[in-house]
Amino acid sequence: MTELLTCTIHASRRLHRLLLALHGLAALSLMLAAIEWPLQLAGSGLVAASALWTLRQRPPVRLRCLADGDLFMADEMAGWRPVELQAGSLVSPMCTVLRLRIDGRSRSVVVLADSLAAEDFRRLRVWLRWKATWLRAPRWPVPRP
C-alpha cells in the first residue's frame, strides 16, 4: 500500500475563537433576556460549562491516507488503527469536517486551514475528494426476516 499523506492535525485557533465568541453571545443573550436572575445565573453557568467542555485541549490527531483509499489514525496506546470515513463528512476550501468511525464509535474532527500546513491541507482535501473510501449508509431500510 502506497502512503500518500501523513499529517498531524492540531487544534485550530480560529475555531477556538469562534466557539468562544458564540458561547459569549449565548451568555450575553441570557443576561439580556427578560427572565429571573436565578435562571440567568443557572443558564450562564451551563454556558460556561459548555465552553469549558468544548474548548478543552484535545491531543493532536495523526492521520495516514493511503493510495487505495484506506485511512488510519494514530493513537498513543494502540498505534496506527484503521478508521472508516462516514457519510456526512464535509470537504470545502476553508473547512473540512471528518466523521470517523473508530472501533464502532463515531468521532468528528474539524480541520480548518490553520490546523495544519497549507500543502498538507490541500493534499488532504484532494485525497478526500478523489481517493477516500466512504462508508455509506444504505438508501433503503434492509428488510428483516
N, CA, C and O atoms as CSV, one atom per row, in Angstrom:
chain,resi,resn,atom,element,x,y,z
A,1,MET,N,N,0.841,-1.187,0.000
A,1,MET,CA,C,0.000,0.000,0.000
A,1,MET,C,C,0.880,1.242,0.000
A,1,MET,O,O,1.804,1.366,0.803
A,2,THR,N,N,0.583,2.143,-0.897
A,2,THR,CA,C,1.358,3.365,-1.016
A,2,THR,C,C,0.757,4.447,-0.129
A,2,THR,O,O,-0.445,4.708,-0.163
A,3,GLU,N,N,1.609,5.059,0.651
A,3,GLU,CA,C,1.173,6.135,1.542
A,3,GLU,C,C,1.211,7.455,0.782
A,3,GLU,O,O,2.252,7.844,0.252
A,4,LEU,N,N,0.074,8.141,0.731
A,4,LEU,CA,C,0.017,9.426,0.042
A,4,LEU,C,C,0.247,10.600,0.979
A,4,LEU,O,O,0.844,11.605,0.592
A,5,LEU,N,N,-0.226,10.471,2.208
A,5,LEU,CA,C,-0.175,11.617,3.114
A,5,LEU,C,C,-0.189,11.138,4.558
A,5,LEU,O,O,-0.998,10.288,4.931
A,6,THR,N,N,0.693,11.677,5.350
A,6,THR,CA,C,0.645,11.534,6.805
A,6,THR,C,C,0.682,12.940,7.374
A,6,THR,O,O,1.607,13.703,7.096
A,7,CYS,N,N,-0.322,13.284,8.171
A,7,CYS,CA,C,-0.380,14.648,8.694
A,7,CYS,C,C,-0.819,14.639,10.151
A,7,CYS,O,O,-1.489,13.716,10.614
A,8,THR,N,N,-0.430,15.680,10.854
A,8,THR,CA,C,-0.837,15.897,12.240
A,8,THR,C,C,-1.750,17.117,12.271
A,8,THR,O,O,-1.348,18.219,11.896
A,9,ILE,N,N,-2.978,16.906,12.722
A,9,ILE,CA,C,-3.973,17.976,12.764
A,9,ILE,C,C,-4.008,18.536,14.183
A,9,ILE,O,O,-4.362,17.831,15.128
A,10,HIS,N,N,-3.641,19.801,14.322
A,10,HIS,CA,C,-3.619,20.478,15.617
A,10,HIS,C,C,-4.927,21.236,15.820
A,10,HIS,O,O,-5.705,21.411,14.882
A,11,ALA,N,N,-5.158,21.678,17.037
A,11,ALA,CA,C,-6.341,22.483,17.339
A,11,ALA,C,C,-6.255,23.813,16.590
A,11,ALA,O,O,-5.191,24.429,16.528
A,12,SER,N,N,-7.366,24.244,16.031
A,12,SER,CA,C,-7.417,25.481,15.259
A,12,SER,C,C,-7.688,26.670,16.175
A,12,SER,O,O,-8.634,26.654,16.963
A,13,ARG,N,N,-6.863,27.688,16.065
A,13,ARG,CA,C,-7.094,28.904,16.860
A,13,ARG,C,C,-8.339,29.640,16.383
A,13,ARG,O,O,-9.060,30.224,17.191
A,14,ARG,N,N,-8.596,29.617,15.087
A,14,ARG,CA,C,-9.812,30.266,14.561
A,14,ARG,C,C,-11.064,29.605,15.117
A,14,ARG,O,O,-12.016,30.284,15.503
A,15,LEU,N,N,-11.056,28.281,15.156
A,15,LEU,CA,C,-12.216,27.562,15.678
A,15,LEU,C,C,-12.407,27.860,17.163
A,15,LEU,O,O,-13.539,28.032,17.615
A,16,HIS,N,N,-11.321,27.924,17.923
A,16,HIS,CA,C,-11.426,28.254,19.345
A,16,HIS,C,C,-12.003,29.652,19.540
A,16,HIS,O,O,-12.860,29.852,20.402
A,17,ARG,N,N,-11.541,30.625,18.744
A,17,ARG,CA,C,-12.075,31.988,18.870
A,17,ARG,C,C,-13.552,32.037,18.493
A,17,ARG,O,O,-14.336,32.721,19.151
A,18,LEU,N,N,-13.940,31.316,17.436
A,18,LEU,CA,C,-15.338,31.291,17.017
A,18,LEU,C,C,-16.220,30.674,18.100
A,18,LEU,O,O,-17.277,31.218,18.422
A,19,LEU,N,N,-15.797,29.553,18.659
A,19,LEU,CA,C,-16.582,28.911,19.710
A,19,LEU,C,C,-16.675,29.777,20.958
A,19,LEU,O,O,-17.726,29.844,21.596
A,20,LEU,N,N,-15.589,30.433,21.302
A,20,LEU,CA,C,-15.607,31.327,22.462
A,20,LEU,C,C,-16.558,32.500,22.225
A,20,LEU,O,O,-17.297,32.886,23.131
A,21,ALA,N,N,-16.549,33.069,21.022
A,21,ALA,CA,C,-17.457,34.173,20.700
A,21,ALA,C,C,-18.916,33.717,20.744
A,21,ALA,O,O,-19.774,34.445,21.244
A,22,LEU,N,N,-19.203,32.534,20.234
A,22,LEU,CA,C,-20.578,32.034,20.254
A,22,LEU,C,C,-21.056,31.751,21.677
A,22,LEU,O,O,-22.209,32.025,22.009
A,23,HIS,N,N,-20.186,31.209,22.512
A,23,HIS,CA,C,-20.568,30.995,23.906
A,23,HIS,C,C,-20.773,32.334,24.625
A,23,HIS,O,O,-21.688,32.464,25.439
A,24,GLY,N,N,-19.940,33.312,24.334
A,24,GLY,CA,C,-20.117,34.639,24.917
A,24,GLY,C,C,-21.431,35.267,24.489
A,24,GLY,O,O,-22.118,35.895,25.295
A,25,LEU,N,N,-21.782,35.098,23.216
A,25,LEU,CA,C,-23.056,35.612,22.710
A,25,LEU,C,C,-24.236,34.925,23.397
A,25,LEU,O,O,-25.233,35.572,23.718
A,26,ALA,N,N,-24.122,33.621,23.620
A,26,ALA,CA,C,-25.192,32.897,24.320
A,26,ALA,C,C,-25.331,33.399,25.757
A,26,ALA,O,O,-26.449,33.588,26.237
A,27,ALA,N,N,-24.208,33.617,26.449
A,27,ALA,CA,C,-24.267,34.124,27.824
A,27,ALA,C,C,-24.839,35.540,27.862
A,27,ALA,O,O,-25.628,35.867,28.749
A,28,LEU,N,N,-24.445,36.378,26.906
A,28,LEU,CA,C,-24.970,37.743,26.841
A,28,LEU,C,C,-26.471,37.741,26.576
A,28,LEU,O,O,-27.204,38.531,27.172
A,29,SER,N,N,-26.933,36.869,25.695
A,29,SER,CA,C,-28.370,36.823,25.410
A,29,SER,C,C,-29.157,36.348,26.630
A,29,SER,O,O,-30.292,36.773,26.845
A,30,LEU,N,N,-28.552,35.468,27.425
A,30,LEU,CA,C,-29.228,35.067,28.668
A,30,LEU,C,C,-29.321,36.234,29.647
A,30,LEU,O,O,-30.339,36.403,30.319
A,31,MET,N,N,-28.268,37.036,29.728
A,31,MET,CA,C,-28.269,38.169,30.652
A,31,MET,C,C,-29.249,39.259,30.214
A,31,MET,O,O,-29.812,39.962,31.054
A,32,LEU,N,N,-29.451,39.400,28.915
A,32,LEU,CA,C,-30.365,40.425,28.409
A,32,LEU,C,C,-31.810,39.943,28.321
A,32,LEU,O,O,-32.720,40.741,28.095
A,33,ALA,N,N,-32.019,38.651,28.498
A,33,ALA,CA,C,-33.375,38.105,28.405
A,33,ALA,C,C,-34.199,38.537,29.620
A,33,ALA,O,O,-33.665,38.772,30.704
A,34,ALA,N,N,-35.483,38.633,29.412
A,34,ALA,CA,C,-36.393,39.056,30.483
A,34,ALA,C,C,-36.804,37.845,31.315
A,34,ALA,O,O,-37.972,37.457,31.345
A,35,ILE,N,N,-35.811,37.254,31.993
A,35,ILE,CA,C,-36.083,36.128,32.884
A,35,ILE,C,C,-35.473,36.445,34.251
A,35,ILE,O,O,-34.641,37.343,34.378
A,36,GLU,N,N,-35.892,35.707,35.253
A,36,GLU,CA,C,-35.440,35.968,36.618
A,36,GLU,C,C,-33.948,35.692,36.748
A,36,GLU,O,O,-33.398,34.855,36.033
A,37,TRP,N,N,-33.287,36.415,37.682
A,37,TRP,CA,C,-31.834,36.326,37.797
A,37,TRP,C,C,-31.324,34.936,38.188
A,37,TRP,O,O,-30.234,34.568,37.752
A,38,PRO,N,N,-32.059,34.134,38.996
A,38,PRO,CA,C,-31.530,32.783,39.264
A,38,PRO,C,C,-31.448,31.927,37.995
A,38,PRO,O,O,-30.516,31.142,37.820
A,39,LEU,N,N,-32.435,32.093,37.119
A,39,LEU,CA,C,-32.394,31.359,35.851
A,39,LEU,C,C,-31.272,31.871,34.951
A,39,LEU,O,O,-30.636,31.095,34.239
A,40,GLN,N,N,-31.035,33.186,34.988
A,40,GLN,CA,C,-29.924,33.739,34.209
A,40,GLN,C,C,-28.590,33.177,34.688
A,40,GLN,O,O,-27.742,32.804,33.878
A,41,LEU,N,N,-28.404,33.118,36.012
A,41,LEU,CA,C,-27.157,32.579,36.561
A,41,LEU,C,C,-26.999,31.100,36.236
A,41,LEU,O,O,-25.910,30.651,35.880
A,42,ALA,N,N,-28.082,30.345,36.359
A,42,ALA,CA,C,-28.013,28.915,36.047
A,42,ALA,C,C,-27.696,28.699,34.568
A,42,ALA,O,O,-26.870,27.856,34.217
A,43,GLY,N,N,-28.355,29.461,33.713
A,43,GLY,CA,C,-28.085,29.351,32.277
A,43,GLY,C,C,-26.667,29.754,31.928
A,43,GLY,O,O,-26.015,29.107,31.109
A,44,SER,N,N,-26.186,30.826,32.552
A,44,SER,CA,C,-24.806,31.263,32.305
A,44,SER,C,C,-23.806,30.223,32.797
A,44,SER,O,O,-22.765,30.014,32.174
A,45,GLY,N,N,-24.118,29.579,33.904
A,45,GLY,CA,C,-23.254,28.502,34.392
A,45,GLY,C,C,-23.207,27.334,33.424
A,45,GLY,O,O,-22.149,26.747,33.197
A,46,LEU,N,N,-24.363,26.998,32.853
A,46,LEU,CA,C,-24.395,25.923,31.854
A,46,LEU,C,C,-23.624,26.306,30.594
A,46,LEU,O,O,-22.931,25.475,30.009
A,47,VAL,N,N,-23.745,27.558,30.182
A,47,VAL,CA,C,-22.990,28.030,29.013
A,47,VAL,C,C,-21.491,27.986,29.301
A,47,VAL,O,O,-20.708,27.583,28.441
A,48,ALA,N,N,-21.089,28.395,30.495
A,48,ALA,CA,C,-19.667,28.351,30.863
A,48,ALA,C,C,-19.155,26.914,30.899
A,48,ALA,O,O,-18.045,26.639,30.443
A,49,ALA,N,N,-19.957,25.998,31.437
A,49,ALA,CA,C,-19.556,24.588,31.462
A,49,ALA,C,C,-19.434,24.037,30.044
A,49,ALA,O,O,-18.516,23.275,29.743
A,50,SER,N,N,-20.360,24.426,29.182
A,50,SER,CA,C,-20.286,24.002,27.783
A,50,SER,C,C,-19.034,24.545,27.105
A,50,SER,O,O,-18.383,23.840,26.334
A,51,ALA,N,N,-18.701,25.800,27.396
A,51,ALA,CA,C,-17.497,26.399,26.806
A,51,ALA,C,C,-16.246,25.664,27.270
A,51,ALA,O,O,-15.359,25.381,26.465
A,52,LEU,N,N,-16.172,25.355,28.554
A,52,LEU,CA,C,-15.007,24.624,29.061
A,52,LEU,C,C,-14.915,23.234,28.449
A,52,LEU,O,O,-13.827,22.781,28.092
A,53,TRP,N,N,-16.043,22.561,28.328
A,53,TRP,CA,C,-16.045,21.211,27.756
A,53,TRP,C,C,-15.685,21.244,26.272
A,53,TRP,O,O,-14.954,20.380,25.789
A,54,THR,N,N,-16.195,22.232,25.557
A,54,THR,CA,C,-15.955,22.328,24.123
A,54,THR,C,C,-14.537,22.764,23.807
A,54,THR,O,O,-13.922,22.253,22.872
A,55,LEU,N,N,-14.015,23.700,24.576
A,55,LEU,CA,C,-12.721,24.294,24.255
A,55,LEU,C,C,-11.533,23.601,24.916
A,55,LEU,O,O,-10.395,24.041,24.755
A,56,ARG,N,N,-11.781,22.542,25.643
A,56,ARG,CA,C,-10.643,21.869,26.279
A,56,ARG,C,C,-9.698,21.341,25.200
A,56,ARG,O,O,-10.113,20.991,24.095
A,57,GLN,N,N,-8.447,21.297,25.548
A,57,GLN,CA,C,-7.441,20.880,24.576
A,57,GLN,C,C,-7.541,19.381,24.336
A,57,GLN,O,O,-7.549,18.587,25.277
A,58,ARG,N,N,-7.616,19.011,23.092
A,58,ARG,CA,C,-7.569,17.614,22.702
A,58,ARG,C,C,-6.204,17.355,22.100
A,58,ARG,O,O,-5.605,18.256,21.513
A,59,PRO,N,N,-5.708,16.148,22.238
A,59,PRO,CA,C,-4.401,15.870,21.630
A,59,PRO,C,C,-4.493,15.958,20.112
A,59,PRO,O,O,-5.561,15.731,19.543
A,60,PRO,N,N,-3.402,16.279,19.461
A,60,PRO,CA,C,-3.419,16.345,18.001
A,60,PRO,C,C,-3.812,15.001,17.389
A,60,PRO,O,O,-3.537,13.945,17.957
A,61,VAL,N,N,-4.449,15.056,16.243
A,61,VAL,CA,C,-4.876,13.856,15.523
A,61,VAL,C,C,-3.865,13.582,14.421
A,61,VAL,O,O,-3.544,14.476,13.638
A,62,ARG,N,N,-3.361,12.362,14.352
A,62,ARG,CA,C,-2.440,11.974,13.284
A,62,ARG,C,C,-3.182,11.061,12.328
A,62,ARG,O,O,-3.739,10.041,12.732
A,63,LEU,N,N,-3.184,11.437,11.052
A,63,LEU,CA,C,-3.864,10.660,10.019
A,63,LEU,C,C,-2.861,10.172,8.992
A,63,LEU,O,O,-1.885,10.853,8.676
A,64,ARG,N,N,-3.121,8.978,8.477
A,64,ARG,CA,C,-2.332,8.427,7.378
A,64,ARG,C,C,-3.315,8.024,6.284
A,64,ARG,O,O,-4.181,7.175,6.495
A,65,CYS,N,N,-3.171,8.642,5.111
A,65,CYS,CA,C,-4.045,8.393,3.973
A,65,CYS,C,C,-3.278,7.557,2.952
A,65,CYS,O,O,-2.163,7.909,2.565
A,66,LEU,N,N,-3.878,6.449,2.518
A,66,LEU,CA,C,-3.216,5.554,1.578
A,66,LEU,C,C,-3.803,5.698,0.185
A,66,LEU,O,O,-4.923,6.180,0.016
A,67,ALA,N,N,-3.035,5.275,-0.810
A,67,ALA,CA,C,-3.444,5.419,-2.208
A,67,ALA,C,C,-4.672,4.578,-2.538
A,67,ALA,O,O,-5.429,4.931,-3.442
A,68,ASP,N,N,-4.888,3.471,-1.823
A,68,ASP,CA,C,-6.041,2.624,-2.120
A,68,ASP,C,C,-7.321,3.101,-1.433
A,68,ASP,O,O,-8.346,2.425,-1.522
A,69,GLY,N,N,-7.287,4.254,-0.747
A,69,GLY,CA,C,-8.472,4.829,-0.132
A,69,GLY,C,C,-8.622,4.533,1.344
A,69,GLY,O,O,-9.567,5.007,1.974
A,70,ASP,N,N,-7.704,3.754,1.911
A,70,ASP,CA,C,-7.782,3.442,3.337
A,70,ASP,C,C,-7.260,4.605,4.168
A,70,ASP,O,O,-6.419,5.385,3.721
A,71,LEU,N,N,-7.778,4.703,5.387
A,71,LEU,CA,C,-7.414,5.780,6.297
A,71,LEU,C,C,-7.059,5.175,7.650
A,71,LEU,O,O,-7.751,4.283,8.141
A,72,PHE,N,N,-5.978,5.664,8.247
A,72,PHE,CA,C,-5.533,5.201,9.556
A,72,PHE,C,C,-5.363,6.408,10.464
A,72,PHE,O,O,-5.046,7.507,10.009
A,73,MET,N,N,-5.582,6.180,11.777
A,73,MET,CA,C,-5.402,7.238,12.756
A,73,MET,C,C,-4.490,6.723,13.861
A,73,MET,O,O,-4.619,5.581,14.302
A,74,ALA,N,N,-3.568,7.570,14.302
A,74,ALA,CA,C,-2.624,7.175,15.346
A,74,ALA,C,C,-3.236,7.379,16.717
A,74,ALA,O,O,-3.955,8.348,16.962
A,75,ASP,N,N,-2.940,6.459,17.592
A,75,ASP,CA,C,-3.381,6.511,18.975
A,75,ASP,C,C,-2.153,6.328,19.852
A,75,ASP,O,O,-1.255,5.558,19.512
A,76,GLU,N,N,-2.106,7.035,20.986
A,76,GLU,CA,C,-0.937,6.936,21.856
A,76,GLU,C,C,-0.725,5.517,22.363
A,76,GLU,O,O,0.415,5.073,22.504
A,77,MET,N,N,-1.807,4.804,22.637
A,77,MET,CA,C,-1.686,3.477,23.229
A,77,MET,C,C,-1.631,2.363,22.182
A,77,MET,O,O,-0.826,1.441,22.310
A,78,ALA,N,N,-2.467,2.435,21.158
A,78,ALA,CA,C,-2.610,1.312,20.227
A,78,ALA,C,C,-1.833,1.489,18.928
A,78,ALA,O,O,-1.809,0.569,18.111
A,79,GLY,N,N,-1.205,2.624,18.711
A,79,GLY,CA,C,-0.502,2.853,17.445
A,79,GLY,C,C,-1.480,3.203,16.336
A,79,GLY,O,O,-2.528,3.795,16.593
A,80,TRP,N,N,-1.145,2.842,15.109
A,80,TRP,CA,C,-1.995,3.154,13.958
A,80,TRP,C,C,-3.162,2.176,13.908
A,80,TRP,O,O,-2.973,0.960,13.928
A,81,ARG,N,N,-4.381,2.732,13.840
A,81,ARG,CA,C,-5.590,1.912,13.750
A,81,ARG,C,C,-6.373,2.307,12.514
A,81,ARG,O,O,-6.417,3.488,12.169
A,82,PRO,N,N,-6.999,1.341,11.831
A,82,PRO,CA,C,-7.830,1.694,10.678
A,82,PRO,C,C,-9.103,2.394,11.136
A,82,PRO,O,O,-9.702,2.023,12.146
A,83,VAL,N,N,-9.505,3.408,10.384
A,83,VAL,CA,C,-10.754,4.118,10.659
A,83,VAL,C,C,-11.567,4.160,9.377
A,83,VAL,O,O,-11.021,4.076,8.277
A,84,GLU,N,N,-12.872,4.290,9.530
A,84,GLU,CA,C,-13.766,4.396,8.381
A,84,GLU,C,C,-14.265,5.830,8.285
A,84,GLU,O,O,-14.637,6.438,9.289
A,85,LEU,N,N,-14.271,6.352,7.093
A,85,LEU,CA,C,-14.774,7.697,6.835
A,85,LEU,C,C,-16.269,7.588,6.575
A,85,LEU,O,O,-16.687,6.943,5.614
A,86,GLN,N,N,-17.077,8.215,7.426
A,86,GLN,CA,C,-18.525,8.096,7.327
A,86,GLN,C,C,-19.108,9.117,6.363
A,86,GLN,O,O,-18.521,10.167,6.100
A,87,ALA,N,N,-20.286,8.772,5.844
A,87,ALA,CA,C,-21.046,9.731,5.054
A,87,ALA,C,C,-21.415,10.892,5.971
A,87,ALA,O,O,-21.625,10.697,7.168
A,88,GLY,N,N,-21.493,12.072,5.426
A,88,GLY,CA,C,-21.776,13.248,6.227
A,88,GLY,C,C,-20.533,14.066,6.497
A,88,GLY,O,O,-20.616,15.150,7.074
A,89,SER,N,N,-19.385,13.563,6.089
A,89,SER,CA,C,-18.163,14.361,6.184
A,89,SER,C,C,-18.256,15.484,5.164
A,89,SER,O,O,-18.928,15.349,4.142
A,90,LEU,N,N,-17.581,16.589,5.442
A,90,LEU,CA,C,-17.656,17.775,4.592
A,90,LEU,C,C,-16.260,18.163,4.137
A,90,LEU,O,O,-15.324,18.212,4.936
A,91,VAL,N,N,-16.130,18.439,2.850
A,91,VAL,CA,C,-14.858,18.912,2.302
A,91,VAL,C,C,-15.137,20.225,1.588
A,91,VAL,O,O,-15.875,20.255,0.603
A,92,SER,N,N,-14.543,21.323,2.088
A,92,SER,CA,C,-14.683,22.625,1.444
A,92,SER,C,C,-13.332,23.330,1.496
A,92,SER,O,O,-12.433,22.877,2.205
A,93,PRO,N,N,-13.171,24.429,0.761
A,93,PRO,CA,C,-11.860,25.087,0.717
A,93,PRO,C,C,-11.361,25.613,2.059
A,93,PRO,O,O,-10.150,25.639,2.278
A,94,MET,N,N,-12.237,26.029,2.957
A,94,MET,CA,C,-11.786,26.615,4.221
A,94,MET,C,C,-11.965,25.693,5.421
A,94,MET,O,O,-11.260,25.831,6.420
A,95,CYS,N,N,-12.897,24.761,5.330
A,95,CYS,CA,C,-13.217,23.906,6.473
A,95,CYS,C,C,-13.494,22.487,5.994
A,95,CYS,O,O,-14.196,22.279,5.004
A,96,THR,N,N,-12.946,21.530,6.696
A,96,THR,CA,C,-13.204,20.127,6.412
A,96,THR,C,C,-13.624,19.467,7.715
A,96,THR,O,O,-12.954,19.613,8.737
A,97,VAL,N,N,-14.729,18.746,7.676
A,97,VAL,CA,C,-15.206,18.018,8.844
A,97,VAL,C,C,-15.139,16.536,8.512
A,97,VAL,O,O,-15.796,16.067,7.582
A,98,LEU,N,N,-14.346,15.810,9.270
A,98,LEU,CA,C,-14.203,14.373,9.075
A,98,LEU,C,C,-15.055,13.657,10.107
A,98,LEU,O,O,-14.878,13.850,11.310
A,99,ARG,N,N,-15.971,12.837,9.643
A,99,ARG,CA,C,-16.750,11.981,10.537
A,99,ARG,C,C,-16.141,10.598,10.428
A,99,ARG,O,O,-16.223,9.949,9.385
A,100,LEU,N,N,-15.533,10.157,11.510
A,100,LEU,CA,C,-14.786,8.909,11.512
A,100,LEU,C,C,-15.461,7.880,12.405
A,100,LEU,O,O,-16.054,8.225,13.427
A,101,ARG,N,N,-15.367,6.620,12.012
A,101,ARG,CA,C,-15.825,5.515,12.856
A,101,ARG,C,C,-14.592,4.736,13.279
A,101,ARG,O,O,-13.875,4.179,12.448
A,102,ILE,N,N,-14.354,4.705,14.603
A,102,ILE,CA,C,-13.199,4.034,15.174
A,102,ILE,C,C,-13.709,3.011,16.177
A,102,ILE,O,O,-14.325,3.370,17.180
A,103,ASP,N,N,-13.458,1.755,15.910
A,103,ASP,CA,C,-13.874,0.674,16.814
A,103,ASP,C,C,-15.355,0.768,17.165
A,103,ASP,O,O,-15.729,0.556,18.319
A,104,GLY,N,N,-16.195,1.080,16.192
A,104,GLY,CA,C,-17.631,1.145,16.409
A,104,GLY,C,C,-18.141,2.449,16.989
A,104,GLY,O,O,-19.352,2.618,17.136
A,105,ARG,N,N,-17.254,3.378,17.324
A,105,ARG,CA,C,-17.661,4.675,17.875
A,105,ARG,C,C,-17.422,5.759,16.840
A,105,ARG,O,O,-16.482,5.676,16.050
A,106,SER,N,N,-18.270,6.772,16.846
A,106,SER,CA,C,-18.117,7.892,15.914
A,106,SER,C,C,-17.321,9.010,16.564
A,106,SER,O,O,-17.413,9.245,17.769
A,107,ARG,N,N,-16.546,9.687,15.749
A,107,ARG,CA,C,-15.782,10.851,16.206
A,107,ARG,C,C,-15.737,11.850,15.061
A,107,ARG,O,O,-15.576,11.466,13.902
A,108,SER,N,N,-15.879,13.116,15.380
A,108,SER,CA,C,-15.775,14.173,14.377
A,108,SER,C,C,-14.494,14.954,14.602
A,108,SER,O,O,-14.125,15.255,15.738
A,109,VAL,N,N,-13.820,15.278,13.507
A,109,VAL,CA,C,-12.599,16.076,13.554
A,109,VAL,C,C,-12.807,17.265,12.625
A,109,VAL,O,O,-13.039,17.089,11.429
A,110,VAL,N,N,-12.725,18.479,13.173
A,110,VAL,CA,C,-12.862,19.696,12.376
A,110,VAL,C,C,-11.466,20.168,11.996
A,110,VAL,O,O,-10.605,20.369,12.853
A,111,VAL,N,N,-11.259,20.341,10.692
A,111,VAL,CA,C,-9.956,20.763,10.179
A,111,VAL,C,C,-10.149,22.092,9.459
A,111,VAL,O,O,-10.782,22.148,8.405
A,112,LEU,N,N,-9.602,23.157,10.028
A,112,LEU,CA,C,-9.596,24.450,9.358
A,112,LEU,C,C,-8.229,24.656,8.720
A,112,LEU,O,O,-7.300,23.885,8.961
A,113,ALA,N,N,-8.114,25.688,7.915
A,113,ALA,CA,C,-6.870,25.923,7.181
A,113,ALA,C,C,-5.679,26.153,8.101
A,113,ALA,O,O,-4.542,25.914,7.693
A,114,ASP,N,N,-5.907,26.612,9.339
A,114,ASP,CA,C,-4.784,26.841,10.249
A,114,ASP,C,C,-4.489,25.635,11.147
A,114,ASP,O,O,-3.671,25.733,12.062
A,115,SER,N,N,-5.143,24.507,10.894
A,115,SER,CA,C,-4.924,23.314,11.701
A,115,SER,C,C,-3.694,22.521,11.287
A,115,SER,O,O,-3.155,21.748,12.078
A,116,LEU,N,N,-3.251,22.709,10.056
A,116,LEU,CA,C,-2.068,22.020,9.557
A,116,LEU,C,C,-1.453,22.832,8.432
A,116,LEU,O,O,-2.010,23.849,8.019
A,117,ALA,N,N,-0.324,22.394,7.943
A,117,ALA,CA,C,0.376,23.126,6.886
A,117,ALA,C,C,-0.512,23.246,5.647
A,117,ALA,O,O,-1.328,22.366,5.371
A,118,ALA,N,N,-0.349,24.334,4.911
A,118,ALA,CA,C,-1.203,24.609,3.748
A,118,ALA,C,C,-1.130,23.487,2.714
A,118,ALA,O,O,-2.158,23.080,2.174
A,119,GLU,N,N,0.057,22.990,2.437
A,119,GLU,CA,C,0.199,21.918,1.446
A,119,GLU,C,C,-0.450,20.626,1.940
A,119,GLU,O,O,-1.063,19.910,1.148
A,120,ASP,N,N,-0.330,20.316,3.223
A,120,ASP,CA,C,-0.981,19.122,3.774
A,120,ASP,C,C,-2.499,19.267,3.755
A,120,ASP,O,O,-3.210,18.294,3.506
A,121,PHE,N,N,-3.000,20.474,4.016
A,121,PHE,CA,C,-4.449,20.708,3.965
A,121,PHE,C,C,-4.969,20.499,2.546
A,121,PHE,O,O,-6.018,19.886,2.351
A,122,ARG,N,N,-4.240,21.005,1.562
A,122,ARG,CA,C,-4.639,20.812,0.164
A,122,ARG,C,C,-4.606,19.340,-0.209
A,122,ARG,O,O,-5.539,18.844,-0.841
A,123,ARG,N,N,-3.554,18.636,0.170
A,123,ARG,CA,C,-3.427,17.216,-0.160
A,123,ARG,C,C,-4.506,16.383,0.534
A,123,ARG,O,O,-5.009,15.420,-0.046
A,124,LEU,N,N,-4.866,16.743,1.765
A,124,LEU,CA,C,-5.932,16.036,2.471
A,124,LEU,C,C,-7.263,16.217,1.753
A,124,LEU,O,O,-8.011,15.255,1.578
A,125,ARG,N,N,-7.562,17.443,1.338
A,125,ARG,CA,C,-8.820,17.688,0.622
A,125,ARG,C,C,-8.857,16.950,-0.708
A,125,ARG,O,O,-9.892,16.390,-1.070
A,126,VAL,N,N,-7.752,16.937,-1.438
A,126,VAL,CA,C,-7.694,16.205,-2.711
A,126,VAL,C,C,-7.891,14.715,-2.457
A,126,VAL,O,O,-8.639,14.060,-3.182
A,127,TRP,N,N,-7.233,14.177,-1.443
A,127,TRP,CA,C,-7.374,12.754,-1.132
A,127,TRP,C,C,-8.827,12.429,-0.768
A,127,TRP,O,O,-9.359,11.406,-1.201
A,128,LEU,N,N,-9.470,13.295,0.026
A,128,LEU,CA,C,-10.853,13.047,0.428
A,128,LEU,C,C,-11.801,13.081,-0.766
A,128,LEU,O,O,-12.764,12.316,-0.812
A,129,ARG,N,N,-11.542,13.948,-1.717
A,129,ARG,CA,C,-12.428,14.046,-2.882
A,129,ARG,C,C,-12.236,12.913,-3.879
A,129,ARG,O,O,-13.208,12.468,-4.490
A,130,TRP,N,N,-11.007,12.433,-4.062
A,130,TRP,CA,C,-10.729,11.524,-5.169
A,130,TRP,C,C,-10.297,10.125,-4.767
A,130,TRP,O,O,-10.478,9.191,-5.549
A,131,LYS,N,N,-9.740,9.943,-3.591
A,131,LYS,CA,C,-9.184,8.637,-3.240
A,131,LYS,C,C,-9.903,7.937,-2.091
A,131,LYS,O,O,-9.852,6.711,-1.992
A,132,ALA,N,N,-10.555,8.677,-1.241
A,132,ALA,CA,C,-11.089,8.118,0.005
A,132,ALA,C,C,-12.186,7.097,-0.255
A,132,ALA,O,O,-12.963,7.222,-1.202
A,133,THR,N,N,-12.232,6.087,0.603
A,133,THR,CA,C,-13.305,5.107,0.603
A,133,THR,C,C,-14.298,5.537,1.676
A,133,THR,O,O,-13.977,5.547,2.864
A,134,TRP,N,N,-15.503,5.889,1.248
A,134,TRP,CA,C,-16.512,6.411,2.168
A,134,TRP,C,C,-17.421,5.283,2.612
A,134,TRP,O,O,-17.804,4.432,1.809
A,135,LEU,N,N,-17.763,5.277,3.883
A,135,LEU,CA,C,-18.744,4.353,4.422
A,135,LEU,C,C,-20.105,5.001,4.200
A,135,LEU,O,O,-20.398,6.048,4.778
A,136,ARG,N,N,-20.919,4.395,3.383
A,136,ARG,CA,C,-22.206,4.992,3.033
A,136,ARG,C,C,-23.340,4.263,3.756
A,136,ARG,O,O,-23.333,3.041,3.904
A,137,ALA,N,N,-24.288,5.042,4.189
A,137,ALA,CA,C,-25.477,4.459,4.803
A,137,ALA,C,C,-26.373,3.929,3.689
A,137,ALA,O,O,-26.425,4.523,2.612
A,138,PRO,N,N,-27.078,2.828,3.921
A,138,PRO,CA,C,-27.966,2.321,2.874
A,138,PRO,C,C,-29.097,3.305,2.603
A,138,PRO,O,O,-29.593,3.959,3.521
A,139,ARG,N,N,-29.496,3.404,1.357
A,139,ARG,CA,C,-30.575,4.331,0.993
A,139,ARG,C,C,-31.941,3.798,1.412
A,139,ARG,O,O,-32.844,4.571,1.731
A,140,TRP,N,N,-32.082,2.517,1.409
A,140,TRP,CA,C,-33.339,1.889,1.766
A,140,TRP,C,C,-33.128,1.101,3.043
A,140,TRP,O,O,-32.032,0.598,3.288
A,141,PRO,N,N,-34.159,0.989,3.857
A,141,PRO,CA,C,-34.033,0.092,5.006
A,141,PRO,C,C,-33.955,-1.353,4.517
A,141,PRO,O,O,-34.675,-1.749,3.599
A,142,VAL,N,N,-33.099,-2.111,5.122
A,142,VAL,CA,C,-32.952,-3.515,4.742
A,142,VAL,C,C,-34.073,-4.298,5.409
A,142,VAL,O,O,-34.254,-4.204,6.623
A,143,PRO,N,N,-34.847,-5.089,4.613
A,143,PRO,CA,C,-35.943,-5.847,5.234
A,143,PRO,C,C,-35.389,-6.911,6.178
A,143,PRO,O,O,-34.402,-7.582,5.878
A,144,ARG,N,N,-36.041,-7.044,7.307
A,144,ARG,CA,C,-35.626,-8.045,8.290
A,144,ARG,C,C,-36.540,-9.255,8.183
A,144,ARG,O,O,-37.747,-9.117,7.987
A,145,PRO,N,N,-35.959,-10.435,8.313
A,145,PRO,CA,C,-36.811,-11.647,8.226
A,145,PRO,C,C,-37.697,-11.825,9.430
A,145,PRO,O,O,-38.460,-12.788,9.499
